[in-house]
Amino acid sequence: MSGLDDAAIVGVFEHPTRWAPDKTQFQIHAESARGALDDAGLSIRDVDGLLSSGLSPIGIMALAEHLNLQPRYHDSTNIGGSTFVAQVLHAAAAISAGLCEVALITYGSKASSDRFAVGTGGLSGGDPPDQFEAPYGPTVMNSYAMVAQRHMHEFGTTAEQLAEVAVTIRRHASLNPVAKFRDPITVDDVLASRVVSSPLHLLDCCIITDGGGAVVVAKSDRVRDSRKEPVRILGGAEALRHTSAGKRDLLKIAAAQSGPMAMAMAGIEHADVDMCMIYDSFTITVLSTLENLGFCKLGEGGDFVSGGRIGLGGELPINTDGGGLSSNHPGMRGIFLVIEAVKQLRGECGARQVDDCSTVLCHGTGGMLGLRHSGVTLVLGRR
Amino acid sequence: MSDQTGPKIPLPRIDEESRGYWEACARGELYVQQCGDCRLLRHYPRALCPDCLSSEVQWQRCTGKGRVYTFTVVHQNQSSGFREMVPYVLAYVELDEGVRMLTNIVECKADSVKIGMPVVVRFNDFGGGVSLPHFVPVKAKRRRRSRG
């Protein structure tokens, strides 16, 4: 019993666009909402909870206005790319507490057509820690690169092992008709791509696209109205990590806290997980997350991701949609982890379907891994 | 800051909690804080101890020596100042006192930087009373021939 049993995921939609200069950000939200509500067999007028992120500071009210909603529960948390994974938990908790019955989570972004520097822009924040960081030129990308460098130093992890992650996920993208990059790549291709921030090459980094998506979470007694098989929220947990007053071990990330808590709530062991959706902002993110979730020991991630283990047909397939490395990454990718997990659990994934998929673990990572980041683990299952 | 010198990077917005640190930097001195109650050594500086919330602060002057904990050679940064500076080395240095700080390793070839490499602080004046602590490799002392 998770305490979240009163809620289930009843509708999902991934916006197929990867380039949308002809649309507005809110239009992508609205089109995604329409898709997910159609998928659920519900109407926009059924929605009484609204969750979103990546908006202006109080933009949740403008989004409600755009959709002409008067929600009685709303949430515009922003902990970076993992936010939407957390918002599935927030929606389920709100529904279980009786605060709303049909929660709509939406995302829309024009990162690509607006030419927004997602990973390689500077810090501009005025929070107290920023003054000790911004003068030195940290970016999202180079904060992950410092983790990769340390991982290689401590454990002998190689560039080839990191490249395996990108190669595997590209192979999955080749099976997804809407993925942006579908041509297979090799380890040599990754190593031959230019170094963006050592030791990370261009092909170790996620792509930048436009895009959006939506998820509908509903109270169990509304679930019988839904068109598709509902997906259960078995467990979940959130965590934040930062520089810990100058003492943090960069290789111990938020997943080490949220993973065991989420799995305990779900009452599952690692062997029960049929596949994972792991936030793949960079290849090191995947390797470090799998270690910190306990799928292998700290330091063994390089071996773990090699030899086909994380590919379709392997022991633990991950990111079957092609991930942020190859399918889409509009800046905050967490919602796509949930959407693909739900489609896999319903058996809707065609050529990239995982056989007998009944338990999926999603883990979102947001922010800057080597400075401040969030981790959210969510365990989903079939009813 | 109109009197900023050097590349137009974002300089620290000095506040009530950080002023002592940056004033020391301007004098060419590096300090970390220690909690007067629970003794936690901390960087960055702040008014209250993050472990016990005590306001008892002691400033401890650092030797300025440390080692590279991790680093990256940055080849792409689209923000002004750094766009013109690439490649540059972003690093965490672990000070001999035991805390890690983000910094740049400067005055050396980027591809010569290694984890564990000994480094020493070098203050660079950016005008307007702001000096940034950067680090440079400790030059290996040339061994004197002492045969015979």
Contacts between the chains, C-beta under 8 A, distances in Angstrom:
chain1	res1	chain2	res2	distance
A	117	B	78	4.4
A	117	B	79	7.6
A	120	B	76	4.9
A	120	B	77	5.7
A	120	B	78	5.0
A	121	B	77	7.8
A	121	B	78	5.6
A	121	B	79	5.5
A	122	B	10	6.6
A	122	B	77	6.4
A	122	B	78	7.7
A	122	B	79	3.0
A	122	B	80	7.9
A	122	B	81	7.7
A	122	B	82	6.2
A	123	B	10	7.2
A	124	B	10	6.8
A	124	B	79	8.0
A	126	B	13	5.9
A	128	B	15	6.8
A	128	B	17	6.4
A	128	B	18	7.2
A	128	B	44	7.3
A	128	B	46	6.7
A	129	B	44	6.0
A	130	B	13	7.7
A	131	B	12	3.5
A	131	B	13	5.4
A	131	B	14	7.0
A	131	B	15	7.5
A	131	B	18	6.2
A	131	B	44	8.0
A	132	B	12	7.1
A	132	B	18	7.8
A	132	B	43	7.7
A	132	B	44	4.3
A	132	B	101	7.1
A	132	B	102	6.5
A	133	B	102	5.1
A	134	B	9	7.8
A	134	B	10	4.4
A	134	B	12	7.6
A	135	B	9	5.6
A	135	B	10	6.2
A	135	B	11	5.9
A	135	B	12	6.0
A	135	B	132	5.3
A	136	B	90	5.8
A	136	B	102	5.4
A	136	B	103	5.8
A	136	B	104	5.1
A	136	B	132	7.8
A	137	B	9	6.9
A	137	B	74	6.3
A	137	B	77	5.6
A	137	B	79	7.8
A	137	B	81	7.7
A	137	B	82	4.3
A	137	B	85	7.1
A	137	B	88	6.1
A	137	B	90	5.8
A	137	B	104	7.1
A	138	B	90	6.1
A	138	B	102	6.7
A	139	B	74	7.4
A	139	B	77	5.5
A	139	B	79	7.8
A	141	B	76	7.4
A	142	B	72	4.9
A	142	B	74	5.0
A	142	B	77	7.5
A	142	B	90	5.3
A	145	B	72	3.8
A	145	B	74	7.7
A	146	B	70	4.6
A	146	B	71	6.5
A	146	B	72	5.0
A	146	B	90	6.8
A	146	B	91	7.5
A	146	B	92	6.7
A	147	B	70	7.4
A	148	B	72	8.0
A	149	B	70	5.0
A	149	B	71	6.1
A	149	B	72	5.8
A	149	B	115	6.9
A	150	B	69	7.2
A	150	B	70	3.9
A	150	B	115	6.9
A	153	B	70	7.2
A	153	B	115	4.4
A	153	B	116	7.8
A	194	B	75	7.2
A	195	B	73	7.4
A	195	B	75	5.8
A	196	B	75	5.7
A	196	B	76	4.9
A	197	B	72	4.8
A	197	B	73	7.1
A	197	B	74	4.9
A	197	B	75	6.4
A	197	B	76	6.8
A	198	B	72	5.4
A	198	B	73	4.3
A	198	B	75	7.7
A	199	B	72	7.6
A	200	B	72	7.8
A	243	B	44	7.9
A	243	B	100	7.3
A	243	B	102	7.9
A	245	B	40	6.8
A	245	B	41	7.9
A	245	B	42	3.9
A	245	B	43	6.7
A	245	B	44	8.0
A	245	B	50	5.4
A	245	B	51	7.6
A	245	B	99	7.2
A	246	B	32	7.5
A	246	B	41	7.5
A	246	B	42	6.0
A	246	B	43	3.8
A	246	B	44	7.4
A	246	B	99	3.2
A	246	B	100	5.0
A	246	B	101	6.4
A	247	B	98	7.9
A	247	B	99	6.6
A	247	B	100	7.2
A	248	B	100	7.5
A	250	B	69	7.9
A	250	B	70	6.3
A	250	B	92	7.5
A	370	B	70	7.6
A	370	B	92	7.7
A	371	B	102	7.6
